[in-house]
Amino acid sequence: MSTATRNDKNETTATNDYGAGYLEISEKGFGFLRTAQNHFHPKPSDIFVTPDTIKRSFLREGSLVAGPTQPPHRGNSPQLKSVEKVNDMVFEDYTKTVRFENLTTIDPIEKFRLETSPDIIETRVIDMVTPLGKGTRGLIVASPRTGKTTILKQIANAITENHPEVHVLVLLIDERPEEVTDFQRSVKAEVVASSNDQDLETHVRLSRFMIERCRRMVEAARKANLLLGVAQVFRFESSTARLKERLAAGQIGKPIFARSDFSFPAAQGHARKWINDLSVAGGGPIADVGVHCIDTLRYILQDEVVRVSGRGLFDNNSGDMEAAASLTLEFSTGTLASVMVSFRAEYRTPIEVVGETGVLRADDALNVEKPINVELLRAGAVVETETLSNRLAYARQVDEFALAVEGKSEFSVPGEQGWQNQIILDAAYRSLRSGKMEEVRSVTSGQ
């Protein structure tokens, strides 16, 4: 079940005439104030916020909203009458805050000190070898049962002990319920989790809601640190799994060309440096989603990248990378692929594979909020459409994971794949600087 600990002292409450909570906005424009006491789950007593109130008060999802309430016009939920405070600020001060998208990005300049007691050597080694700063992103890649969870606990406890000014959030997605309980008891931080007995919609809703909450904390100039324990979510998508199956069945012959795009408007209109860690606005977002697209194509084609070239859109005045980049990938079997990453367009994630005898296409293959149509084209015309539910692939992944934990099968996503994606991106960086196609070495061969 979804859980949360260390409730924020400001977030509580709904009395007869006053209430507070974190705003979750529905697709229809209205919202509800959720609280950690109920693990951010919907409940009948959640305070209702009208679309007019949200628009009039410039409220954004994840904001901590407080104000007087009034009886409901219909239903059982009390209704927010007016907004007095947002993110612990009076409304007048809230209207002057800079939106997350417009914040200035800088390199990390403040270092976390993770060393605590002499008997905990892991965090001391991290301090010496791979120091973490305020704004640094990190990925732990290791085999099962080698201590990844323990290191996350130690990092979280070290930050809360050495940097009490930082509000630490630990977000656990698709973990075992007993793992969640262990985190709650051993970590002195706010733990929010959606364990593996919850459905995919709950995982996605809670993840997005907590990320928005962290953004609102940054806007309010609160220091926040988010530790994410997230699986490779795209492998839960039935569309990518189905594309892989149909390619393996030879429905379009040998793949000749593939395309994976990722357009996301969160950083629209703002330059992002390509290589450096950035402390605000999801530092290095092009690189992050670039890995996502690359790994998706490797998974679908079941092939490895041997050469890569990159092109970026640069600002003529500053020389900084604008929020758009393009990669050309060459696979070992001769298949060419194009990866386009952009923060200058509306959200879309198409995947397309062109083969010798046809085309397989999914227009929004990585969208977890709606069913996906996978189309088979011949001679330019759609001859077959298959509508897929994301839950099917998610259930299959859960079953595979359970079998792997029990030792009855191998893990379907070995850690080497994550390293290989990074190696491909490193080659893309070199290509951007040199303007030439770069060779990609293999993590398995050690070349």
N, C-alpha and C positions, 0 to 999 in steps of 0.2 A: 504494500500500500504506500501511497505517497505520504511522506512524513516531513516534519520540520521541527527543529529545536532552537533553543536560545532565542525566544521570541523577542522581537524588537520592542523596547519599552514604549515607543511611540505608537506602535501599531496595535491596537486592541480592538475595536470596540464598537458596540452599538448599544447605547442606552435608549431610553424612551425618546429623547429629544436631541441626541448628539451621537455621532458615530465616526469611525475612521477605518481605513483599510487600504489595501493596494488595488489600484484600478485595473480591471481586465475588461477590454472593449470587444464586443462581439462584431461579427461581420455586418450586422444591421445598424451599427452606430451607437447603440446603447451599451451600458456597462454595469458592472457590479464591483463592489469593494470586497476583496477576498482577504482573509486573515490567516496567519500561520497557525493559530489555534485549531483551525479546521484543515490544516495541511494544504491550504490554498484550493481545496475542493469546493465546488458550488454547494450551497446550502440554502434552504428557504429563507433564512433570516438575513442573508447578505443584503447590504444596502444597494438599492437600485439607483442608477445614475442615468438621467435622460440624455438623449442625443443633444438637445439644446444646451444642457448644462456643460457637456463635454466640449461643444464648439464654442460656447460663450466664454468659458473659462480656459480655453486652450489646453485642455487636459490631455495627457499622453499616457499610453499604457505603461503600467509599472509604477506610476506615481503614487506616493503615499498621500492620500486625500483625507481631509478631516473637515467636518462642518455639521451644522444642525440638520436634523432629519424631520420628516413629517410623515403622517400616516399614508399608506399606499392608496393610490386611486383605484387599484384593483390588485388582486393577489394578496400574498402575505408579506412581501418584502417591503420594509420601510424605504422611503425615497429621500435622497439627498436634496435638501431644500436650497442650500447655498454652499459655496466653497469658502472656508475661512483660512485653511492652511494647505499648502502643497509641499511635500518633501521637507516638512518642518519649517517652512518659510511662510510668512504672511503672504496673502495672495498678491499684494502689490509688488513685493520683492520677487515672487515667483515669475511674474510677467517680464522681469528684466533679465532672467537667466538666458544664457546662450544655448541654443539647441545642440544636441549631441553631434549632428552632422556638420555643424559650423565651428566646432572646437578646433583649435590648432594642435597639430600632431608634432611631437618632438621625440627624440631618442630617450630611452630610460637614463636618468641621471642620478636616481636614488637607489641604493642597493639594499636588499633585504639581508639582514644578518640572521642566518638560520641555525648557527651553532648554539646549543643550549647546555646540556649536561655532558660530562666527559664520557658517559657510557653510550651515547648516541653518536656514532661516528659517521652515519650516512649524510646527515645534514652538514657536518663539517667538511666532508669531501665535496659536497655540492658547492659550498662556499668557495673552496679552493679551485675546483676544476670547471664547474659550470655555474657561476654565480647568477642569481636571479635578481633582477631589478624591478622597480615599480613600472610595469608596462611590458615586461618580457613575457613572451609566450613560450611554452615548453611542451614537449611530448615525451612520455615515457614509453619506450618500446622494449618489451622483455617477454620471455617465455612465461607460460602459466606457472603460478605458485612460486615465483622468484622474489616476491616482496614488493610489487608495484603499489599495492594498497597501503602497506606499511609506510612506504616513503611518502605517499600522499598525506597520511596522518601526521607524520613527523614534520612535513613542510607546513601544514596548517597549524599545528600546535606551536611551531617555532615562530611563525608570524604573529600569532595571538600573544605569545609571551614577550617577544622582543620588540614588537611594533603594535602596542595597544591602540594606536590611533587608526589602525586599519580594520575595517569591518570585513571579516572573512566569511565568504559563502562557499560551501562545499555542495556542489550539485552532482548527485549520483543518478544516472539513468540506466535502467535495465540491469541493476545489480540484484543479487539475492537478498531477500528480506533480512536474513540473519546478518549479512554484510552491512546493511543499513543500520541495524540495531547496534552493531559493533562500532560503527562510525559515530553514532550519536553518543555512545557512552565514553568513547576514548578521545574525541576531538572537542576542544573548547572553542567551537565556532558554530555558526548557524548551518545546520545540515538540512538540505532539502533533497528529497529523493522520490523517484518513481521506480519502484522495484519491479522485478520481472514477472510479477503476478498481475501487473496492470496492462491495459491494452496500449497499442501504438499511439492512439489519439491522445491518451493521457501523457505519454512520454513527450510527444511533440509539443502539446499545449504547455506543459510545465517548463520545458526547456526554453521555449520562446518567451514565456512570461517572465522567467527569472533573468534572462538576458536583457529584456526591456527594463526590468527593475534595476539592474546594475547600471544601465545607461542613464536612468533617471538619477541615480546616486552620483554619477560622475557629473551630470549637469548641475547638481546641487553642491558641487565641490566637496563631496564626501569621498574619502579614499576607500576604494573597494577592491577586493581581490577575489577573483572567481576561479575555483578549481573545477574543471569539468572532467567527469568520468563518463565518456561517451563512446559507444562502439562505432564502427564504421557504418554510419546510418544508411548510406546509399545501398548497402547490400541487403537491407530490409525491403527495398523497393521491388515489388513484383515485376515492374517494367524492365529493370535491368536484368533480373534473373531470367525473364522470359525472352528477352533479346538474345541473351547468351545461349539459351536452349535452342532457339530457332536457327541461330547461326551454326551451332554445332550439328544440327540436323541437315544442314546444307540447303535450306530453303531458297537462298539467293546465290548459291555457289560460293566460290572463293571471294572473300572480302577484298575490295580494291581501295575503297576510300571510306573514312569514317569521320564523323564530326560530333563534337560535344561542346556546347556553349553554356555559359553561365552569365546571365545578366541580372544584376541586383542593384536597386536604386539607393541603397543606404548611404553610400559615400559620393553620391552624384555631385559633380561640379567641383570636386576638391582634389588637388594633386596629392599623390601618395608616393613616397620614395619606394623604389622597387625592393631593395635589399634590406635596409635597416629595420630593426625592431622599432615600432612606434608605440607610444604610451597611451594614446587615446584613439577611438574610432576603429578598434579592431586591427591593430597594427599589421601591416603587410597583407591586406585583404586579398590582393590580386594573387599573391603567392599561395595563400590558404585555399582559395577556390580553384586555383590552377592545379593543385594536388588532387582536389576532388575530381576534376574533369579527367585528368590523366589516369587516375586509378580506376575510374569508371570504364574507360576505353580498354585498359589492360584487362579488366575483369571480363568484359563482354567478348573481346576478341581472343582472350586466352593466349596472348602473345606479348613479347617484350619489346620495348623501345630501344633502338640501337643508335639513332641519330636524332638530334633535335635542333631546331633553329627558332629564334624568337624575334619578334618585332614589338616595340612599344610605342605608345603615343606620348611624346615628350612636350613639355611646355617650352615654347621658344625663348621665353624670358628667363626662367629660373633653371631650366634644364632638368626639372623634376619629372618623374614619371606621372603622367595623367592616369586617370582611372580606367584604362583600357589597354589590353595587351593581346597578342596573338602568338600562338606556338604552332609550328609544323612538326609533326612526329613521324618518324619512319620506323616501322616495325620490322622484326627479323624476317618475316615472310614476304616483305615487300609492300605491305599495306601502308598507305599514307593516311594521316589523320590531321585534322585541324582542330585546335582548341582555341576558342575565343572567350576571353574573360573581360567583362565590362561592368563598370559601376555607373554608366552613363545612360542606361536604358531601363525599361520596366522589367520586372522579374520574369524570366523565362529560362527554361533548361531543356532545350531540345537535344535529342540524340538521333543520329542518322547513320546507317551503314549501307554503302553502295556495293553490291556484289556483281558477279559476272552475269547473273540472270534476273536480278531484281533489286529492290531497295526495301530495307526495314527501317521504319521511322516511328519514333515516339515524340510527340511535340512537346510534352512537358514531363519528361521521364522521371525527374527527381522530385516531383511535387507530391508531398505526403498528405495533402489535404483533400484530394479528390481522386476518383478513379481515372486511370490512364488508358488512352487508346493507342495500341500498337498496330501500325498499318503495314501491310505488304503491298508494294507497288510493282507493277510490270508494265513496261512501255509507257511509263509516266502516269498510269492510271491506278487508282486504288482498287485492288481485287479482293482484299480481305482485311477486316478490322476486328481486333480482339480487345475487349474492354476488361481491364484487370483491376482487382482490388489489392491495395497495399497490404492488407492483413494476411493474405495467403503467404507471401514471401516472408513476412515477419515471423509467422508461426513456424515456417520451415527452418528459419535461422535459429529460433529458440530451441527447436528439437535437435538440430545439429550441434549446437553448443552444449546441450545437456549430454548428448552421447560422447562428445569429446571430453567433458569433465569426468565422465564415468570411465574413460579410457577405452571406449568401444570404437572410437574413430579418431582421425587426426583433426586438428583444428583447421577450419577451411580458410582462415585468414592468418597465416604465419607472420611473425613480426618482420621478416625480411622484406615483405611487400611494402611496408611503410618506409623502410630505408631506401628501397629502390625508387619510390616516388620522389624522395628528397634528392637522390642522385640525379634523376631526370631534371628536376628543377634547377639543380646546381649547373647542369649543362646549359639550361635555358638562360641562366644568368650570364654565363660566359658568352653565349651567343649574342645576347643583348649588348654586351660590352665590345665584342669583337666584330659583330656584324656578319659572322660566318656560321655555317652549320657545325655543330660540335658533336663529337662522339660521346656515347653514353656507356660507362663501364657497368659491370654487373656486380651486385653485392654478393651474389652466391659464388661467383668465380674468383672474386677478390682482385679483379683486374683494375 
